[in-house]
Amino acid sequence: MNGMDEPWTGRSRPAQIPETWRGRALRGGDGWCWEDPENSGNSVRFYKGDPDSPVPAKQGPYVVVCSDGCLMDRNGYPIPGSRCPED
């Protein structure tokens, strides 16, 4: 991947992200967030990952998807009792 294709940089909009959604850098500079301007509970966050993270899933690039304020699992189902992370 080159810098233009890395979604956590915000340099390009992934095809799956609606054109109307707004992008912004995450605090700490470790990723990029696309947010639905019509519903603040809808967002997609792309993280570069940290090879030193104690959580194996966060050691490489990863994505966090929120729908109506609820985290979604890798199959697109809501994770009961979850909430979108603050950044």
C-alpha positions, 0 to 999 in steps of 0.5 A, a space after each residue: 500500500 502507498 500513502 494514498 491508499 492507506 485509509 487511516 491517513 484520510 488522503 482518500 475516501 474509501 469507495 464504501 464511504 458515502 460522499 456526504 460523510 465528513 472526514 477528520 483526523 482522530 486525536 493522537 493522529 493514529 487514524 481517520 474518522 468518517 462521520 455521517 453529518 445526518 446522524 452522529 452515531 454513524 461513523 467508520 474509523 480507520 486505525 493504523 494499529 500499533 505493533 506494540 499493542 497488547 491486543 493482537 487485533 490492534 497490532 495492525 490496521 483495523 476498522 471500527 464501525 458504529 451504527 446509531 451509536 452501537 459498535 458493529 461486529 465483523 459480520 455487521 451485527 450490533 454488539 449488545 451493550 456497546 457504544 461508539 468510542 470517544 476520541 
